[in-house]
Amino acid sequence: MSFASGYDRKVPTLSITNIVAIALLSGTPQLPPVVEPVIALETADAPTPTPEQGTTATVPPSTDGAEVPSQSPNTQNPVGPVTPVAAEKDTIVVTANQGPPRGDPIAVVNEVSFVAVQSVDKAIIAPIAYGYRDGLPAPIRDGLHNVLNNLDEPIVFVNFLLQFKIGKAAETVGRFAINSTIGVAGLFDFAKKHPINLPRRSNGLADTLGYYGVGPGPYLYLPLIGSTTVRDVLGRVVDLSLLPAAVGKPFSNPIVSATKGALSSIDDRVENDVILTRVQESGNPYAAMREYYLKKRQAEIDVLKGKRADANIDLNELEFLDSLPAPTKQPRVPKS
């Protein structure tokens, strides 16, 4: 066998004798059996193999049909330890405490207060409110309702000024003047009738704070107030202090203040009887009350910002408010 130089290089050749000799010396090539590792996830019910039990690996048959001997318990597995596969896959359920609802960090305390207040309402407040509604003629009830609203007009006026809504502040002064004189201390709401057409608008310091972007803060359910928030309860305290501080007697008299507060509570209970009944009949009364109150308050602030025409809430769009009585639904499981 020789090589030529340059571009006349020839391909080396092998004789038949050399080819036969190479075949005899090399023999038939054998490939080792392929062992595929069996990987399984350990579950709570799958026992860990002990040294006495050994491990078992599933080995597929050889590609050439030859039998492969099974490994003995003490044979070391070249692919590492293999965990036995459970006969049935276990279902692992992961549970977590979601915590209190958003905006209601003390929901546990609030719900206890809500249940207590609802018990008092059913036993005392509601019967008094229904007696007030059914026992007094409608003109007298309307007159008392108008008087209570008229006493709040100075609060509405001040907050419209704080919001720089001068036109609405002037309308509020006009309403107060007309109803306090022609309307006999507010018994008759002549200001809202034709041709004057000055509707009543509610307003307060909490609305002013919300108008300027102050958030409501945590939701609260207080025994004497009911649904509120940190922002609303602080604003209400200032509102109730305005008239006694500005006018003095008789509004600074505790008896007068308590009487006005009691009449306002009964009047509100009658006015909101429909929504309160729907809440009490819902599957989750506490969540329904919270949802309604927060949406209602946000709607009232959105009206001040010009984002909507009125603060009416469509009850059918509320998530927790439904017409099914509580006994027909599954009981609510308290969080641990």
Secondary structure per residue as TSV (DSSP state, phi and psi in degrees):
chain	resnum	aa	ss	phi	psi
A	1	M	-	360.0	124.7
A	2	S	-	-134.1	158.1
A	3	F	-	-116.5	142.3
A	4	A	-	-98.5	154.5
A	5	S	-	-91.0	163.5
A	6	G	G	70.4	-151.2
A	7	Y	G	-81.2	-0.3
A	8	D	G	-92.9	21.1
A	9	R	-	-64.4	131.4
A	10	K	-	-103.4	154.8
A	11	V	-	-75.5	129.8
A	12	P	-	-64.3	147.5
A	13	T	-	-121.7	154.4
A	14	L	-	-117.2	139.0
A	15	S	-	-78.8	165.0
A	16	I	H	-63.9	-35.0
A	17	T	H	-62.9	-41.9
A	18	N	H	-63.9	-39.6
A	19	I	H	-64.9	-43.2
A	20	V	H	-65.8	-39.6
A	21	A	H	-63.6	-42.3
A	22	I	H	-63.5	-41.1
A	23	A	H	-64.3	-41.1
A	24	L	H	-68.0	-38.0
A	25	L	H	-72.3	-37.4
A	26	S	H	-80.3	-34.9
A	27	G	-	75.6	-174.6
A	28	T	-	-83.0	125.2
A	29	P	-	-67.1	134.1
A	30	Q	-	-112.8	131.5
A	31	L	-	-98.4	136.0
A	32	P	-	-67.1	148.4
A	33	P	-	-64.1	143.6
A	34	V	-	-89.9	123.0
A	35	V	-	-107.9	113.6
A	36	E	-	-89.7	127.1
A	37	P	-	-67.5	140.5
A	38	V	-	-100.2	116.6
A	39	I	-	-109.7	128.4
A	40	A	-	-135.4	150.4
A	41	L	-	-87.6	133.2
A	42	E	-	-73.0	138.6
A	43	T	-	-117.3	174.9
A	44	A	T	-64.1	-30.7
A	45	D	T	-97.1	-2.1
A	46	A	S	-90.6	115.6
A	47	P	-	-71.9	149.0
A	48	T	-	-81.4	129.2
A	49	P	-	-65.3	140.5
A	50	T	-	-92.6	163.6
A	51	P	T	-59.2	-32.7
A	52	E	T	-68.2	-34.9
A	53	Q	T	-75.1	-31.0
A	54	G	-	72.6	-175.9
A	55	T	-	-124.7	152.7
A	56	T	-	-127.2	130.7
A	57	A	-	-113.8	139.6
A	58	T	-	-85.1	120.0
A	59	V	-	-115.0	122.6
A	60	P	-	-69.9	155.3
A	61	P	-	-63.4	155.5
A	62	S	-	-67.2	151.1
A	63	T	T	-68.6	-22.0
A	64	D	T	-99.0	10.4
A	65	G	S	88.1	-6.4
A	66	A	-	-73.5	144.1
A	67	E	-	-76.7	139.1
A	68	V	-	-108.9	123.3
A	69	P	-	-66.7	143.6
A	70	S	-	-73.3	153.1
A	71	Q	-	-77.7	142.7
A	72	S	-	-78.6	162.2
A	73	P	T	-57.8	-30.8
A	74	N	T	-93.2	0.7
A	75	T	S	-72.6	131.6
A	76	Q	-	-76.0	131.9
A	77	N	-	-84.2	118.9
A	78	P	T	-67.9	-19.0
A	79	V	T	-96.9	8.4
A	80	G	-	97.3	171.8
A	81	P	-	-65.0	142.3
A	82	V	-	-116.1	127.8
A	83	T	-	-84.4	132.9
A	84	P	-	-60.1	142.8
A	85	V	-	-85.8	128.7
A	86	A	-	-67.4	147.8
A	87	A	S	-64.1	-36.0
A	88	E	S	-127.5	139.0
A	89	K	-	-74.5	128.7
A	90	D	-	-82.3	144.0
A	91	T	-	-94.1	119.9
A	92	I	-	-98.9	118.9
A	93	V	-	-105.4	121.5
A	94	V	-	-103.8	120.8
A	95	T	-	-115.8	149.9
A	96	A	-	-144.7	146.2
A	97	N	-	-77.9	115.9
A	98	Q	-	-74.6	-14.0
A	99	G	-	82.0	-177.1
A	100	P	S	-68.9	157.7
A	101	P	-	-62.4	157.6
A	102	R	T	-63.1	131.3
A	103	G	T	83.2	-0.1
A	104	D	-	-134.7	68.3
A	105	P	T	-67.0	-24.5
A	106	I	T	-110.9	46.2
A	107	A	H	-58.7	-35.6
A	108	V	H	-62.2	-44.4
A	109	V	H	-69.5	-44.2
A	110	N	H	-59.9	-40.0
A	111	E	H	-68.6	-35.7
A	112	V	H	-63.3	-43.5
A	113	S	H	-63.4	-39.6
A	114	F	H	-62.9	-45.4
A	115	V	H	-62.1	-41.2
A	116	A	H	-65.5	-43.4
A	117	V	H	-66.4	-38.4
A	118	Q	H	-64.7	-35.2
A	119	S	H	-65.4	-42.9
A	120	V	H	-65.9	-37.9
A	121	D	I	-62.3	-46.2
A	122	K	I	-66.7	-34.4
A	123	A	I	-85.2	-33.0
A	124	I	I	-126.6	-58.2
A	125	I	I	-64.3	-48.5
A	126	A	H	-61.6	-45.7
A	127	P	H	-59.4	-39.6
A	128	I	H	-65.9	-42.7
A	129	A	H	-64.2	-40.9
A	130	Y	H	-69.5	-35.2
A	131	G	H	-65.4	-39.7
A	132	Y	H	-63.4	-42.5
A	133	R	H	-69.7	-43.2
A	134	D	H	-88.2	-23.7
A	135	G	H	-86.4	-27.8
A	136	L	S	-98.7	140.8
A	137	P	-	-61.0	149.6
A	138	A	H	-57.3	-40.7
A	139	P	H	-61.2	-35.2
A	140	I	H	-70.7	-42.7
A	141	R	H	-61.4	-43.5
A	142	D	H	-64.0	-37.2
A	143	G	H	-64.5	-46.3
A	144	L	H	-63.3	-38.1
A	145	H	H	-61.6	-42.5
A	146	N	H	-66.5	-38.2
A	147	V	H	-63.0	-45.6
A	148	L	H	-61.4	-41.6
A	149	N	H	-65.8	-38.7
A	150	N	H	-66.0	-33.7
A	151	L	H	-69.1	-19.7
A	152	D	T	-90.6	-5.3
A	153	E	H	-61.8	-37.7
A	154	P	H	-59.4	-35.8
A	155	I	H	-65.2	-43.0
A	156	V	H	-62.4	-42.8
A	157	F	H	-61.0	-49.1
A	158	V	H	-60.2	-41.1
A	159	N	H	-74.6	-29.7
A	160	F	H	-66.2	-35.4
A	161	L	H	-64.5	-43.0
A	162	L	H	-63.1	-27.1
A	163	Q	T	-91.2	3.5
A	164	F	T	58.7	33.6
A	165	K	-	-100.6	77.4
A	166	I	H	-65.3	-38.2
A	167	G	H	-62.7	-45.9
A	168	K	H	-69.5	-32.3
A	169	A	H	-64.3	-40.4
A	170	A	H	-66.4	-39.5
A	171	E	H	-63.2	-37.0
A	172	T	H	-65.5	-40.4
A	173	V	H	-62.9	-40.9
A	174	G	H	-63.8	-42.9
A	175	R	H	-59.6	-46.5
A	176	F	H	-63.5	-41.5
A	177	A	H	-66.7	-45.2
A	178	I	H	-66.6	-47.7
A	179	N	H	-72.3	-28.6
A	180	S	H	-76.4	-20.7
A	181	T	H	-106.5	-72.8
A	182	I	T	-65.2	-34.1
A	183	G	T	-83.2	10.0
A	184	V	T	56.2	69.3
A	185	A	T	59.7	25.6
A	186	G	T	95.5	1.6
A	187	L	T	-61.3	-32.1
A	188	F	S	-121.1	133.7
A	189	D	-	-95.3	76.0
A	190	F	G	-73.0	-22.6
A	191	A	G	-65.9	-30.0
A	192	K	G	-84.3	-11.0
A	193	K	S	-87.6	161.4
A	194	H	T	-67.7	136.7
A	195	P	T	-98.7	4.9
A	196	I	T	-73.0	-50.6
A	197	N	-	56.8	54.3
A	198	L	-	-112.8	96.8
A	199	P	-	-71.1	155.1
A	200	R	-	-81.0	140.1
A	201	R	-	-126.3	136.6
A	202	S	-	-89.5	146.4
A	203	N	-	-163.1	157.7
A	204	G	-	-169.6	176.2
A	205	L	H	-63.4	-35.6
A	206	A	H	-62.2	-36.5
A	207	D	H	-67.5	-39.0
A	208	T	H	-64.0	-43.2
A	209	L	H	-62.0	-43.8
A	210	G	H	-64.6	-34.6
A	211	Y	H	-62.1	-34.5
A	212	Y	T	-93.9	12.6
A	213	G	T	94.7	7.5
A	214	V	-	-75.1	125.6
A	215	G	-	-71.0	161.8
A	216	P	-	-69.3	-25.2
A	217	G	-	76.9	-172.8
A	218	P	S	-61.2	143.8
A	219	Y	E	-73.8	141.3
A	220	L	E	-132.7	148.9
A	221	Y	E	-128.1	104.1
A	222	L	E	-102.5	148.3
A	223	P	T	-57.0	-46.4
A	224	L	T	-92.5	-10.6
A	225	I	T	-111.7	-37.4
A	226	G	E	89.7	-143.9
A	227	S	E	-67.2	133.4
A	228	T	E	-164.9	-177.6
A	229	T	E	-135.0	171.8
A	230	V	H	-59.8	-43.4
A	231	R	H	-63.1	-42.6
A	232	D	H	-71.6	-38.3
A	233	V	H	-70.6	-36.3
A	234	L	H	-67.2	-41.6
A	235	G	H	-64.2	-37.7
A	236	R	H	-67.8	-36.7
A	237	V	H	-61.7	-42.9
A	238	V	H	-67.0	-41.9
A	239	D	H	-59.2	-44.8
A	240	L	H	-69.0	-20.3
A	241	S	H	-86.6	-13.7
A	242	L	H	-66.0	-52.1
A	243	L	H	-65.1	-48.3
A	244	P	H	-59.5	-36.9
A	245	A	H	-72.9	-36.6
A	246	A	H	-82.8	-37.6
A	247	V	H	-101.1	-36.6
A	248	G	-	83.1	-139.5
A	249	K	T	-64.7	146.2
A	250	P	T	-85.8	-2.2
A	251	F	T	-72.8	-17.5
A	252	S	T	-82.8	-7.2
A	253	N	S	-73.8	125.5
A	254	P	H	-58.0	-33.8
A	255	I	H	-66.1	-42.7
A	256	V	H	-64.5	-43.3
A	257	S	H	-63.7	-42.1
A	258	A	H	-66.5	-38.5
A	259	T	H	-64.9	-44.3
A	260	K	H	-61.9	-41.4
A	261	G	H	-64.5	-40.4
A	262	A	H	-66.5	-44.4
A	263	L	H	-64.1	-38.5
A	264	S	H	-64.5	-39.2
A	265	S	H	-64.8	-44.7
A	266	I	H	-65.9	-41.3
A	267	D	H	-63.6	-42.5
A	268	D	H	-64.9	-36.8
A	269	R	H	-64.0	-39.6
A	270	V	H	-69.7	-42.8
A	271	E	H	-65.5	-33.5
A	272	N	T	-104.8	21.8
A	273	D	H	-62.8	-36.5
A	274	V	H	-63.3	-49.8
A	275	I	H	-68.5	-36.9
A	276	L	H	-65.2	-38.2
A	277	T	H	-65.2	-42.7
A	278	R	H	-61.7	-39.9
A	279	V	H	-64.2	-46.1
A	280	Q	H	-66.6	-25.7
A	281	E	T	-91.8	-2.9
A	282	S	S	-78.2	166.5
A	283	G	S	-70.0	-27.8
A	284	N	S	-134.7	81.4
A	285	P	H	-57.5	-41.8
A	286	Y	H	-63.1	-48.6
A	287	A	H	-64.3	-35.1
A	288	A	H	-65.4	-43.1
A	289	M	H	-64.5	-43.8
A	290	R	H	-61.5	-45.4
A	291	E	H	-63.1	-45.0
A	292	Y	H	-63.7	-45.9
A	293	Y	H	-62.7	-46.9
A	294	L	H	-65.2	-39.7
A	295	K	H	-69.1	-37.6
A	296	K	H	-65.4	-45.1
A	297	R	H	-65.2	-40.1
A	298	Q	H	-65.6	-36.5
A	299	A	H	-64.3	-39.3
A	300	E	H	-65.4	-37.7
A	301	I	H	-72.1	-36.2
A	302	D	H	-63.6	-32.2
A	303	V	H	-63.3	-43.3
A	304	L	H	-62.4	-33.9
A	305	K	T	-83.1	-3.4
A	306	G	T	78.9	16.2
A	307	K	S	-83.3	-17.4
A	308	R	-	-151.7	160.5
A	309	A	S	-80.9	-34.2
A	310	D	-	-144.9	173.2
A	311	A	-	-104.5	20.3
A	312	N	-	-69.2	138.3
A	313	I	-	-112.2	129.6
A	314	D	-	-79.2	109.8
A	315	L	G	-63.4	-26.1
A	316	N	G	-71.6	-14.0
A	317	E	G	-93.6	-4.3
A	318	L	-	-78.9	139.1
A	319	E	S	-70.6	-43.8
A	320	F	S	-95.4	-5.5
A	321	L	-	-98.2	120.1
A	322	D	-	-142.2	175.3
A	323	S	S	-98.1	4.2
A	324	L	S	-83.9	132.3
A	325	P	-	-67.1	153.1
A	326	A	G	-58.3	-38.9
A	327	P	G	-62.4	-22.0
A	328	T	G	-82.1	-6.4
A	329	K	S	-110.3	164.0
A	330	Q	-	-64.8	142.3
A	331	P	-	-64.1	146.3
A	332	R	-	-79.7	124.9
A	333	V	-	-87.2	122.8
A	334	P	-	-67.5	147.9
A	335	K	-	-75.8	141.5
A	336	S	-	-81.0	360.0
